[in-house]
Amino acid sequence: MPTISMFYGILIRMFFRDAEKHHMPHIHADYQGVVAVYSIRDGALLAGELPPNKHKLVVAWIEIHQDELLANWSLAVNGKKPFPIRGLDQ
């Protein structure tokens, strides 16, 4: 599970072998050991929960980087390493 981004203490990871569980392209956001899963296509919360301010940051980041995230998902499901994506604080 590679970490593809990090910003404001949030680690963004992509579990591409987890597609059967959520049935769509998604990312895992980890903030201080609390994990939430978000759809890449629309930023919808699929599982878990983050503090409200961190949730808003992740949803905004997904919207900004949706094309890059979908490209990374395509790489990952084809066995290739996804590329890092800039965080909001860079």
C-alpha positions as CSV (number, residue, x, y, z in Angstrom):
1,M,0.0,0.0,0.0
2,P,2.0,3.0,-1.2
3,T,1.6,6.4,0.3
4,I,1.0,8.7,-2.6
5,S,0.6,12.0,-0.8
6,M,0.9,13.6,2.6
7,F,-0.4,17.0,3.8
8,Y,-1.4,18.6,7.1
9,G,-0.7,15.3,8.9
10,I,-2.9,13.2,6.6
11,L,-1.4,10.3,4.8
12,I,-3.1,9.3,1.5
13,R,-2.7,5.7,0.5
14,M,-3.9,3.6,-2.4
15,F,-5.0,0.0,-1.7
16,F,-5.6,-1.1,-5.3
17,R,-6.1,-4.8,-4.4
18,D,-9.0,-3.6,-2.2
19,A,-11.3,-3.0,-5.3
20,E,-13.6,-5.9,-4.4
21,K,-14.4,-4.4,-1.1
22,H,-15.4,-1.0,-2.2
23,H,-16.1,-1.8,-5.9
24,M,-14.6,1.4,-7.2
25,P,-11.4,3.5,-7.4
26,H,-10.7,4.9,-3.9
27,I,-8.1,6.1,-1.5
28,H,-7.5,5.6,2.2
29,A,-6.8,8.7,4.2
30,D,-5.0,8.2,7.6
31,Y,-4.9,11.0,10.2
32,Q,-3.3,10.0,13.5
33,G,-4.3,6.4,13.2
34,V,-7.9,7.2,12.2
35,V,-8.7,6.0,8.7
36,A,-11.4,6.9,6.2
37,V,-11.9,5.6,2.7
38,Y,-13.0,8.0,-0.1
39,S,-14.2,7.5,-3.7
40,I,-11.9,9.0,-6.2
41,R,-14.7,9.8,-8.6
42,D,-16.8,12.0,-6.3
43,G,-15.0,12.3,-3.0
44,A,-17.8,10.4,-1.2
45,L,-16.9,8.9,2.1
46,L,-17.1,5.1,1.8
47,A,-16.0,4.0,5.2
48,G,-14.5,5.3,8.4
49,E,-14.4,8.9,9.5
50,L,-11.9,11.8,9.9
51,P,-12.2,14.9,12.0
52,P,-14.5,17.4,10.0
53,N,-11.6,19.8,9.1
54,K,-9.4,17.0,7.8
55,H,-12.4,15.5,5.9
56,K,-12.9,18.8,4.1
57,L,-9.2,18.9,3.2
58,V,-9.2,15.4,1.8
59,V,-12.4,16.0,-0.3
60,A,-10.9,19.2,-1.7
61,W,-7.6,17.4,-2.5
62,I,-9.5,14.7,-4.3
63,E,-11.4,17.2,-6.4
64,I,-8.2,19.0,-7.4
65,H,-6.3,15.8,-8.2
66,Q,-9.0,13.6,-9.6
67,D,-7.4,13.0,-13.0
68,E,-4.0,12.2,-11.4
69,L,-5.7,9.8,-8.9
70,L,-7.6,8.0,-11.6
71,A,-4.4,7.6,-13.6
72,N,-2.7,6.3,-10.5
73,W,-5.5,3.8,-10.0
74,S,-5.1,2.6,-13.5
75,L,-1.4,2.1,-13.0
76,A,-1.9,0.3,-9.6
77,V,-4.5,-2.2,-10.8
78,N,-2.2,-3.1,-13.6
79,G,0.6,-3.9,-11.2
80,K,2.5,-0.7,-11.6
81,K,3.6,1.7,-8.9
82,P,1.5,4.9,-8.6
83,F,3.2,8.2,-8.7
84,P,3.3,10.7,-5.8
85,I,0.8,13.5,-5.9
86,R,1.4,17.0,-4.4
87,G,-0.3,17.7,-1.1
88,L,-2.3,20.9,-0.3
89,D,0.5,22.3,1.7
90,Q,3.2,22.2,-1.0
